[in-house]
Amino acid sequence: LKSLCVLRRAAVVAVAAHPPEPTPQHNTERAAPRSRDAPTQPLVLRLEPAADLGCTRHLAAATASSSFVLVCANCSLLSQSMTTIIDTTVTTIGTETADVMGGLLYEVLLVLTFVAGALFFSWLNSHRSQTSASRLVAAKLKAIEHDDTESEEEKKPVVRKAVERKVERKAVVQPVSTAAPAPKRANRNATRKPNEKRLAADMYRKHNQQICAADSAGAILRFVGQHSEQMNEVNLATALHRVARWTKREMDQACSALREQPEWKLLLSLVEAKLTTFNSQGLANGMWALATVRVNTEDHASLLAALTAEIEQRLARSDFAPQALANTAWACATLRYRPVHMLQLVEQEAAGLIKQFNPQDLANIVWAYATLGEASPVLLEAVASAALNMLYDFKPQELSNLLWAFATVKYKHSELFEQAVPVVTMRANSDMLNPQALANISWAYASMTHYHAEVMHALLQAALNKLRWFTPQELSNMLWACATLRHSNVQFMNAAVNAILSDIGRYNAQDIANTCWAMASQRCGSREFYRALSQAAVAKSTRFYPKAIANTLWAFATLSLDEPQLFAAFAAQSLEQLAHFNPTDLSTVAWAFSVMNIRDDRLLAAIADAADARSDMKQAAADTIKAAFERLHFDRSVCAEE
C-alpha cells in the first residue's frame, strides 16, 4: 500500500514493456496467481509521466514476481545501461482493493495532517496569550508588593487595572461559555505581605554570590565592613574561607598586612559570636582559614578555644566528614596548636572512617599528626592500610608527605615503602616531582634505612635538572640521604658542589652541618669548597646546636682539614652548650680535637666533667673520650692542680 501511495502521488504509470502485450483495460477480474514452481522472469516496467492512473493494477500484478525492472521512458541512457532491481516478495492483492485503499489512505492521511496542524497552532496561540497576560500581571503585583512608598489607596487602581486586563485577555482567548460564571476568588496576592524569611534568604544568597565574585581579599573585607550586620553564619564562613584562599596566593608580607586590617578583626569577632550556628564543614573551614593566614595563637586564644569547644561537641556526635577531619588536623599542625582532647577525638573518628579518605586527606592527616608528634600506631597502621590500595592515585606532593610522616615518627612500615618504590620511580622518571618532593622522599627512605638503588638513582637524576631551584635545606637533605644510604653518584655530587658554592650565603647552621657531614662521608668536594663551608660556619657559629657542632667537627677531622678558626669558634660554643651534649656528641668532639692535635685544656676538662656526670654514658663513648685524652696527653688530675 505504501508503494501504491507513492506512485499515485508522483502521478506516474507503470506500463509493461516485456513481454510485449497491449495495455489492458480496467476490469474487476483478479490476476491469476503464479505457481511457486514456475520459473521467475524479470518484468521490465517503463515509467511514463501522467497517464491512466488505473494501471496500478498492472503494478500489483507485476509485484507477484520475485523481481522486476523499472526503466524510465524519458532517459535513453538509463533505459540502455542502468536498471534498478528490487528483490522483494509481496502478496498479490486485488487491483480494485489496491486502487481504492491506496487512494483512500493517502487522502485520509492528508486530511488528518492538516487537522492536527490547525489544532496545534490554535492551542499554541492561546497558550502564548495566557502566558503573556499572567506574566504581566504577576510582575506588576510583585512590583507593587515591594514598593513600600505607595499607600494602599494608590495601589488599588493599579491592581484593579491589571486584573481587568488579565480578565479581558482570557475572555478573548477562551471560548464563550453558556454556564453561569463561577464566583471569583479573592486576590490574595494584592494584599499579602512580603515573606520576610524568603526575602532574608534571598539577601543572604546574594551576599554569598558577591563574596565569591570578589577578586581580592581586600574586596571581601570591604564588603564585610559594609554589610557586617546583614550576614549570617554561611556568609561569614564563606568570607573567612575566601579571604584565606586569596591570601594563600600572596606573599607572607600580604598575610602580615591583612592581620592588621580592622575589617579582618571585625570578621573574626563576627565569626566568634556566631560559632554555635556553624555547621561542621564551616567549623573545619574556619580552622583551615586561620592556619592559612598564620594567625597568632596567643592573640586569638579565645577564638581558638571557642572553635575547639564547638568541634569537640560535633565530634562527639560523629558529625564530621573525612575532609573536615583532615583539614582540622592540618590546621592545628600548621599553627602548632595542640588541643590534646580534640586531637584524640579527631584521631578516633578518622580511624573509623579511614576507608572513606581520599589520598589528599590521608596525606594531610598523617602529616599533621607527625608534625605535632601525636601520631599513634593505630592511626598510622590504618593510614598505611588505606594508602596501599591507592598509591598510584597519590599526587607527588601527597606521596612525599605520606612517606615523610612515617619517617618522622620512626614508624617502620616496610610494606608501604616497598610498594611505593615503583610509584616513586615512575614519578621521578616522568619529571613529576618538584625539589621539595625529591628531598622529602629521599630523606624518608634514608631515615628508615630502606635502600633501593633504583629509587635513589631515579631521584638523583631528576634532581640534576632542577638544582637551581633547590633550597639549601632540600639540597643538604638529599646529600645527607646519599651519605646515609651510601649511594654514590659522582655527577650529582659535583653538580651539588657548584650549586652550594654559588649560594653559600643562604645556608643556615643546620644546612652547613648536614652538607659537611654528607660530603665528608662520601669523600667528595675540593679544598676550596670546604674552606667556604668553614668560613660560613664560623660566621654563624652562635647558631649551631650540639649535634651540628659535633657533625661539622667530625667532617673536618675526617678529611684532616686544618681550620683553626673553625675549631676555636666551636670550642667556645661547646663550652657554652656542654650540658646539652649527649654522650655520643661529647665523644665526637673529643675525638675531632685529638685527630687534629688541637689541645684545649679547658674544653677537655669540661668534657671529662660532663662525662662523669652523665648516667647514660655508654662504654663506647667513654672509651673514645679516654683515647682522645691519651692522644693529646691530657691528664685530668694535673690539669685540676694547675
Secondary structure as UniProt FT lines:
FT   HELIX           2..10
FT   STRAND          12..18
FT   TURN            36..37
FT   STRAND          43..49
FT   HELIX           53..55
FT   HELIX           56..62
FT   TURN            63..64
FT   STRAND          67..72
FT   TURN            73..74
FT   HELIX           76..81
FT   STRAND          84..87
FT   HELIX           95..146
FT   HELIX           152..173
FT   HELIX           188..190
FT   HELIX           196..213
FT   HELIX           217..226
FT   HELIX           228..230
FT   HELIX           233..248
FT   HELIX           252..259
FT   HELIX           262..273
FT   HELIX           275..277
FT   HELIX           280..293
FT   TURN            297..300
FT   HELIX           301..316
FT   TURN            317..318
FT   HELIX           322..335
FT   HELIX           340..352
FT   HELIX           354..356
FT   HELIX           359..372
FT   HELIX           377..388
FT   HELIX           391..393
FT   HELIX           396..408
FT   TURN            409..410
FT   HELIX           414..429
FT   TURN            430..431
FT   HELIX           435..447
FT   TURN            448..449
FT   HELIX           453..464
FT   TURN            465..466
FT   HELIX           467..469
FT   HELIX           472..485
FT   HELIX           490..502
FT   HELIX           504..506
FT   HELIX           509..521
FT   TURN            522..523
FT   HELIX           527..539
FT   HELIX           541..543
FT   HELIX           546..558
FT   TURN            559..560
FT   HELIX           564..577
FT   HELIX           578..580
FT   HELIX           583..595
FT   TURN            596..597
FT   HELIX           601..613
FT   TURN            615..616
FT   HELIX           619..631
FT   TURN            632..633
FT   HELIX           636..641
//
